[in-house]
Amino acid sequence: MARRHRSEAAFFNRMLVAIVALGFLPAVVSEALAWSLTPKAWACVAGSGVCCGVYYLGLARAYGASDFTVVYPLVRALPILLVGLGDVLRGRYPSPMGWLGIVLVTFGCFFAPLHSLREITISKYLNRASVWMLLTALGTVGYSLLDKVASEVVHQGPATAARYCYVFFLFAFLAYAAFLRAFQREGPPAKPVGWALPALGGCLDFVGYWLILWAYQLTQHASYVVAFRQLSIVIGVILAFVLYKERGLALRLAGTSLITAGLVLIGLWGR
């Protein structure tokens, strides 16, 4: 959706506005009644939201400067290993099979969106978009680790995860708006973005990350949850072949097979 009109920065901004506007009343009322977020959770979600603002800024600028097939695998693969290192620093050591699963998912992320091995060149990965891709990945690592910490100090359950998710996107919107004002030098988007797609994207984004936050409450390892998020690549590749008859079947099936094998290892033997 963000790529549809090639106005990614404006799309993400309107998407965050839609989340904040649509969720304001239920979030405020439910949190006033439940008081489910502790002071430590508020500190975590503030920092996490800023990291998410960094993520959206980097993603918008990276999409504008490079191909989707280069940006997407890098910004999805790098955080998996880095969040795994974050688990280690917190004393939550993944098992050997868990590490193997994380590595397989990481490599699978690099290959699954590609059509041909000829697309893997130094110039495609090291270019003017590299800084933005790295910034995007670091933003993902930041909000993933902070949200995992918060999940351990709040009242457990999906309702708390939903309230935390709203506050997360509220801070993300504030940070992203500030970053746009500071870094976005372009004029208005060439094509109108509208509100329908950003609002739909916001609903999907909110529900997706709410499930992630709920999953953080059920496991010790943030890296396992971040790895399982990459199942979306497997689904996306399958849909791309079924709906759009895309090329590169062998390489992309190899990538999705690595992701699937890694997820099976994590699911069965990760602890």
Phi and psi in degrees as a GROMACS rama.xvg file:
@    title "Ramachandran Plot"
@    xaxis  label "Phi"
@    yaxis  label "Psi"
@TYPE xy
-64.9016  -30.7531  ALA-2
-84.8531  -8.96366  ARG-3
-57.2643  -46.5352  ARG-4
-106.75  7.02647  HIS-5
54.7356  35.9191  ARG-6
-127.278  61.9431  SER-7
-62.6698  -42.172  GLU-8
-60.8823  -45.4152  ALA-9
-66.9651  -37.5534  ALA-10
-61.9545  -49.5281  PHE-11
-62.1966  -37.2451  PHE-12
-63.9368  -46.9069  ASN-13
-69.0577  -32.225  ARG-14
-62.5654  -44.7785  MET-15
-67.8497  -38.1423  LEU-16
-59.4478  -43.596  VAL-17
-62.5631  -42.9231  ALA-18
-61.4319  -47.641  ILE-19
-62.8451  -43.4122  VAL-20
-69.792  -45.9845  ALA-21
-70.0236  -31.93  LEU-22
-97.6108  -1.16126  GLY-23
-60.5062  -54.829  PHE-24
-64.3118  -51.2661  LEU-25
-63.1284  -34.0325  PRO-26
-68.4616  -45.3756  ALA-27
-65.2211  -45.2381  VAL-28
-65.7278  -45.9542  VAL-29
-67.3512  -38.0328  SER-30
-72.2581  -33.2511  GLU-31
-64.0253  -31.4145  ALA-32
-83.5958  -34.8143  LEU-33
-97.5403  -31.3997  ALA-34
47.0468  55.3722  TRP-35
-89.8706  -14.2944  SER-36
-97.2454  122.62  LEU-37
-79.4982  165.237  THR-38
-55.4875  -39.2183  PRO-39
-64.4695  -38.1623  LYS-40
-65.3152  -39.2225  ALA-41
-62.1701  -40.8704  TRP-42
-64.3067  -42.6606  ALA-43
-64.4139  -43.9879  CYS-44
-70.5297  -29.5205  VAL-45
-65.5218  -47.8798  ALA-46
-65.4028  -38.628  GLY-47
-63.9164  -41.8552  SER-48
-62.9421  -39.1801  GLY-49
-62.0246  -42.7338  VAL-50
-61.8609  -36.9403  CYS-51
-67.9025  -37.0133  CYS-52
-60.3875  -41.2906  GLY-53
-61.3199  -42.8373  VAL-54
-58.1652  -49.2305  TYR-55
-67.5903  -37.3832  TYR-56
-62.5392  -49.5664  LEU-57
-62.4308  -40.4497  GLY-58
-66.3318  -43.1989  LEU-59
-62.3933  -44.448  ALA-60
-70.6177  -36.5508  ARG-61
-67.2161  -42.2771  ALA-62
-61.8851  -34.8245  TYR-63
-73.4833  -19.0237  GLY-64
-109.146  -9.91102  ALA-65
-149.973  175.739  SER-66
-75.5907  147.921  ASP-67
-57.8248  -39.8367  PHE-68
-68.2654  -16.1001  THR-69
-94.2284  -46.712  VAL-70
-65.0964  -48.9007  VAL-71
-59.9028  -49.712  TYR-72
-63.8508  -35.982  PRO-73
-67.8529  -45.9712  LEU-74
-73.1166  -16.6843  VAL-75
-91.7179  -30.8474  ARG-76
-82.3375  -46.1907  ALA-77
-57.1473  -43.864  LEU-78
-63.0804  -25.9215  PRO-79
-61.0829  -50.623  ILE-80
-68.008  -39.9016  LEU-81
-67.121  -38.4919  LEU-82
-68.144  -33.5871  VAL-83
-60.0095  -41.5927  GLY-84
-65.0743  -35.3839  LEU-85
-62.7484  -39.1477  GLY-86
-59.738  -41.9429  ASP-87
-61.8114  -43.4558  VAL-88
-62.894  -27.7686  LEU-89
-89.0866  3.7839  ARG-90
79.546  14.8232  GLY-91
-104.987  77.4201  ARG-92
-75.9315  120.912  TYR-93
-62.5563  151.2  PRO-94
-71.6397  163.388  SER-95
-54.8518  -42.0884  PRO-96
-69.2659  -31.6765  MET-97
-63.8335  -43.1016  GLY-98
-62.1536  -42.5255  TRP-99
-61.7401  -40.9896  LEU-100
-62.5173  -41.7229  GLY-101
-61.5369  -43.1467  ILE-102
-65.4633  -42.1062  VAL-103
-62.8497  -43.1745  LEU-104
-62.1604  -41.3244  VAL-105
-59.5606  -49.0517  THR-106
-65.7699  -37.6144  PHE-107
-61.1785  -35.6581  GLY-108
-62.6644  -32.6739  CYS-109
-71.0752  -34.6951  PHE-110
-94.1065  -32.6776  PHE-111
-58.5774  -41.3886  ALA-112
-80.9904  -3.89698  PRO-113
-88.7645  155.185  LEU-114
-98.3064  -30.6335  HIS-115
-151.727  152.904  SER-116
-64.1009  -22.7218  LEU-117
-65.0566  -18.7792  ARG-118
-76.0303  -15.1139  GLU-119
-87.7119  94.6365  ILE-120
-132.616  153.054  THR-121
-59.6663  -40.4621  ILE-122
-65.8942  -27.8819  SER-123
-77.389  -27.5486  LYS-124
-97.9493  -25.9009  TYR-125
-113.287  94.1055  LEU-126
-150.558  -165.671  ASN-127
-68.3079  -14.0913  ARG-128
-87.3745  -8.64144  ALA-129
-61.2065  -41.794  SER-130
-62.0823  -41.5874  VAL-131
-68.5533  -35.8947  TRP-132
-66.2539  -41.705  MET-133
-64.1852  -41.5186  LEU-134
-61.8863  -40.7392  LEU-135
-61.6221  -45.5112  THR-136
-63.8612  -41.6908  ALA-137
-66.5385  -36.1049  LEU-138
-61.3027  -40.6838  GLY-139
-62.8867  -43.9763  THR-140
-60.9523  -44.1487  VAL-141
-61.4285  -51.2796  GLY-142
-72.7437  -28.6122  TYR-143
-66.0118  -46.6407  SER-144
-68.6326  -41.9994  LEU-145
-65.9551  -39.8696  LEU-146
-69.6436  -31.0968  ASP-147
-66.3314  -41.7257  LYS-148
-61.0709  -45.1907  VAL-149
-62.8771  -35.2849  ALA-150
-63.4173  -18.6253  SER-151
-92.9673  -6.06907  GLU-152
-122.967  7.19245  VAL-153
-106.267  167.282  VAL-154
-62.5094  131.022  HIS-155
-75.9206  151.168  GLN-156
130.829  160.588  GLY-157
-66.1996  -30.0255  PRO-158
-66.1488  -44.0384  ALA-159
-63.0653  -40.5218  THR-160
-60.551  -38.735  ALA-161
-66.8494  -42.7647  ALA-162
-65.2164  -42.835  ARG-163
-61.5687  -40.2558  TYR-164
-60.8699  -40.3431  CYS-165
-64.2194  -46.6827  TYR-166
-62.0179  -37.3304  VAL-167
-56.9824  -48.814  PHE-168
-71.983  -27.6908  PHE-169
-63.6193  -49.4211  LEU-170
-65.7806  -35.0391  PHE-171
-62.6628  -41.9276  ALA-172
-61.999  -47.2064  PHE-173
-60.6945  -43.3684  LEU-174
-67.4184  -44.6413  ALA-175
-64.1166  -41.0301  TYR-176
-61.8108  -40.544  ALA-177
-65.8369  -41.4957  ALA-178
-65.6354  -39.7547  PHE-179
-60.9725  -42.6827  LEU-180
-62.6734  -34.2208  ARG-181
-83.2666  -35.7557  ALA-182
-114.129  -20.8313  PHE-183
-84.9673  108.081  GLN-184
-99.8536  -10.6379  ARG-185
-72.5189  163.337  GLU-186
-79.3715  -164.438  GLY-187
-63.2504  154.872  PRO-188
-59.119  147.116  PRO-189
-65.2469  -34.6098  ALA-190
-118.494  140.751  LYS-191
-64.539  134.701  PRO-192
-85.9504  -34.5167  VAL-193
74.967  -170.999  GLY-194
-120.434  -19.8839  TRP-195
-64.1106  -53.1781  ALA-196
-65.1582  -45.2429  LEU-197
-58.9586  -38.5758  PRO-198
-66.1206  -42.375  ALA-199
-64.7466  -43.5544  LEU-200
-60.8862  -38.6104  GLY-201
-62.8279  -41.9934  GLY-202
-62.7506  -43.9326  CYS-203
-64.5749  -42.7811  LEU-204
-63.0641  -43.3399  ASP-205
-63.9637  -49.0819  PHE-206
-62.9158  -41.9367  VAL-207
-60.6666  -46.6223  GLY-208
-77.2425  -27.2797  TYR-209
-58.2584  -42.7964  TRP-210
-64.713  -37.1183  LEU-211
-63.0421  -45.7132  ILE-212
-62.8612  -37.7961  LEU-213
-65.2373  -41.6594  TRP-214
-63.5589  -33.9614  ALA-215
-58.3764  -30.1522  TYR-216
-72.8857  -15.6011  GLN-217
-103.948  -1.51936  LEU-218
-144.507  156.397  THR-219
-81.5109  -21.8146  GLN-220
-107.932  112.586  HIS-221
-63.8394  -32.1449  ALA-222
-63.9664  -33.1312  SER-223
-67.8294  -40.6618  TYR-224
-66.0838  -44.2099  VAL-225
-62.3496  -38.1055  VAL-226
-64.4153  -43.0537  ALA-227
-67.6655  -21.5142  PHE-228
-61.2691  -24.2423  ARG-229
-77.4096  -2.05328  GLN-230
-57.614  -24.0292  LEU-231
-60.2309  -31.5375  SER-232
-66.423  -42.4744  ILE-233
-59.6371  -47.5185  VAL-234
-61.7402  -42.9023  ILE-235
-63.5837  -40.873  GLY-236
-65.2862  -43.7298  VAL-237
-61.253  -45.5299  ILE-238
-64.515  -35.3412  LEU-239
-62.2676  -39.0486  ALA-240
-74.4107  -40.4754  PHE-241
-70.1119  -45.3972  VAL-242
-88.3414  -38.0668  LEU-243
-114.769  -0.622583  TYR-244
53.0923  44.0494  LYS-245
-68.8015  157.987  GLU-246
-87.9087  179.361  ARG-247
80.4611  36.2048  GLY-248
-59.1905  -47.567  LEU-249
-62.3639  -49.8336  ALA-250
-67.2068  -40.6044  LEU-251
-73.0739  -34.7817  ARG-252
-67.6697  -34.4201  LEU-253
-63.5758  -42.7966  ALA-254
-63.9609  -45.1274  GLY-255
-67.3526  -30.7463  THR-256
-66.8307  -39.03  SER-257
-63.1817  -43.9986  LEU-258
-61.1765  -46.2812  ILE-259
-62.9353  -44.2461  THR-260
-61.5344  -41.8184  ALA-261
-62.608  -41.2472  GLY-262
-66.9825  -35.8761  LEU-263
-64.557  -43.4885  VAL-264
-60.1708  -45.3229  LEU-265
-64.7362  -42.9068  ILE-266
-65.854  -37.6889  GLY-267
-91.1238  -38.2024  LEU-268
-123.315  -1.98251  TRP-269
-72.0662  136.981  GLY-270
